[in-house]
Amino acid sequence: TYETAQFTRLGYLSLNSNDRSQFQARELKSVYVDVNAQFLRVLLHKCHINKYNLVNQVGLIALNCLGEPLGPDLAMGPPPPNPSRAPLDDPGRVNNPPPA
């Protein structure tokens, strides 16, 4: 289950402060991760401080996770209890622990 999963930090990325575009642009990042996983945890750590961000907001417009269902021999635990639901129907999945 997600509550008992151990997560591993796979890396990080930084985003532009967007001041050069007068805070009008959006930034696209693409990351390829080659791991077997059941869950994905995304942490947004810190906002960019500027005159428009008065309440220290951080935003994520979209997250697109692509993958293939893990077979029983590759799964990190027992198969899902409901075989009619594909393991990747849930949009946020990759299982690995963060650093201690």
Backbone hydrogen bonds, N-H to C=O, Kabsch-Sander energy under -0.5 kcal/mol:
donor,donor_aa,acceptor,acceptor_aa,energy
4,T,1,T,-0.5
5,A,1,T,-0.7
5,A,2,Y,-0.7
7,F,5,A,-0.5
7,F,96,N,-0.7
9,R,97,P,-0.7
22,Q,19,D,-1.5
23,F,18,N,-2.5
24,Q,21,S,-0.8
33,V,31,V,-0.5
35,V,33,V,-0.9
40,L,92,G,-0.9
45,H,43,L,-0.7
53,N,50,N,-0.9
54,L,52,Y,-1.0
56,N,53,N,-1.1
65,C,63,L,-0.6
66,L,64,N,-0.5
74,L,71,G,-1.3
75,A,71,G,-1.5
85,R,82,N,-1.7
86,A,84,S,-0.5
89,D,86,A,-1.9
93,R,91,P,-0.5
96,N,94,V,-0.6
